[in-house]
Amino acid sequence: MRAPENPRQISEFLLFPIDDYAVMDKKLSSRQKLSSESSHTRSAEAQAEKRTGHDALLQTCCCLQQATRQPGPGHRMLQTIVTRNVRRHQRFKHIAGRIVGLALVLAAGLFAPGVANADGEPVFGEELEGFDYGYPVHVFEFTSQGQSLHMSYLDVVPSRANGRTAVLLHGKNFCAGTWIDTLKALVANGYRVIAPDQIGFCKSSKPRSYQFSFEQLAHNTRALLASLDVGSSIFIGHSTGGMLAVRYALMYPQATEALVLVDPVGLEDWQAKGVPWPAIDAWYQREVKTTAERLRNYERDTYYGGKWDATFEKWVQMLAGMYRGPGKEAVAWDSALIDDMIFTQPVLYEFPRIEPRTLLIIGDLDNTAPGKEMAPESVKATLGHYPELGREAARHIPHVDLVEFADLGHAPQIQDPARFQRTLLDWLKAED
C-alpha cells in the first residue's frame, strides 16, 4: 500500500486498523516515504517503536506539537482522540497505528480540511475539524462541572456598527455555521454577531460526563458574553436554540434586549402527551447509526415539508461527516445526552414569564417532535402541528409578534433566506 497522496488516501490511511506498533512499522517500511518527511516525522516513528500504550500516545502528541508548531484542525483531532482514550484506559494498541499515522501525515503537512472516505464523502473530526464556517472561529476556554472545556464561536463585527449585538443560538442538528446567511445579513445592517457552538455540539467540547440542562447552557453562554464584555443582546434561537433562548431570557431578563424564536422545539410537552421516555442508551443507539441518508430523509420530511434543495446538502454532510470520523462515539453520546435534555426539560410552562419583546417565527410545514418515532400511532398523530402550536404559544408569551410562513418548514432561515432576513430585519428595526 502506497503512502497517502490525496485526501481520500489519507482518510483510508488513518482509519486502517493497526493492532500494534510492530505491524505499523512493518507497513510503514513497505510504503514509499512521505515526500516532505522531516526530523519530527522520524522522531515520531522512533518513539512509536520504543513505547506502547499510554506513553506512546502522549509522546506522539509531543512530536506532533513540535512538527506542526501551532495547533490546527488535525492537531486538535489527535488531542481529542488521545484524551478520550487515555481517560478510558483501553484500546491503546488498537488505535495506536492510526494515532501515529495521523502524526506522520500532519508532520508532513499533508492533512487538510476536506478529508474524504473511500466513497468520496467528507470525514470530519469529533469537533467538526475540517469543516469551514467561512469566518474565523474563536475559542472560549472555561471550567464547568469540574472539567476544562471550550466553546467555539463566531464573532463578526460590522464595518459600520449600530451599537447592537445579536447572539445566534443553533438547533440540535445545526451549528453556528448554519446561521451564515443570517449572520451576513445582520452584519451588513450594522449588528455585531456572536454565534457560539454550545458544549456537546459541533466545534465545541464533547464531555463524556456532563449534566446537560438549558440552565447550564445559558450559564455557559452568559460566561462567554461576559468574557467579551457584551451586555444586553438580541437573542435569536432556532429549534433547540429557541428553548435555550427562552431559558436565557428567563434567567437574564436584563441582559436580553429582544428575543427571536425560530420554529423552536418545546412548544409541547411530549411526555405529557404520551410519548414514552427513552433511556439515554436508547437515544445513543439511535444517534450512533446516523448517516447522511437518514439525516437527509428526516430533514426532507420533517424540516422542509417533503421538499429538497441541493443547498441543504451541505448541512447534511456537515453532521454526517462527524459520524464518519474517529470521534463518532463521542459525538453520538453527547447527542444522546442532549436528546434527553430536550425531551425532559420543557420550557412552555414558563412562557408567561418572558419579559422581553419577542418575535415568534413559525414555518407551518414544520412537524418536528423529538421522540415521535417512539410514540404509539395514536399519540404520534397528535404531535408536531406547528401552526396550532405557534398560535397557542403566542397566546401565552406576553409581548409577542407571531409571523407564520405557510409554505416553509422547520428552518426558514435556510429554506428561504431572503424572506426570513426581511422579516427579521424589519422587526428589529421596528424595535429601535
NORRA-V15264 format. One record per run of one state. SS is the DSSP state (helix for helix, strand for strand, loop for the rest). FROM is the first residue (numbers start at 0). TO is the last residue. Records with the same first field share a line. If there is no record, write none. Layout:
# NORRA-V15264
SS->FROM-TO / FROM-TO
This chain:
# NORRA-V15264
loop->0-5 / 15-19 / 30-37 / 50-51 / 68-71 / 88-90 / 107-114 / 116-120 / 122-136 / 144-145 / 156-163 / 169-174 / 188-190 / 196-212 / 227-231 / 238-238 / 251-251 / 262-278 / 287-290 / 303-308 / 323-326 / 344-346 / 353-355 / 363-370 / 374-375 / 380-384 / 396-398 / 405-410 / 415-415 / 431-431
helix->6-14 / 20-29 / 38-49 / 52-67 / 72-87 / 91-106 / 175-187 / 213-226 / 239-250 / 252-254 / 279-286 / 291-302 / 309-322 / 327-343 / 347-352 / 371-373 / 376-379 / 385-395 / 411-414 / 416-430
strand->115-115 / 121-121 / 137-143 / 146-155 / 164-168 / 191-195 / 232-237 / 255-261 / 356-362 / 399-404
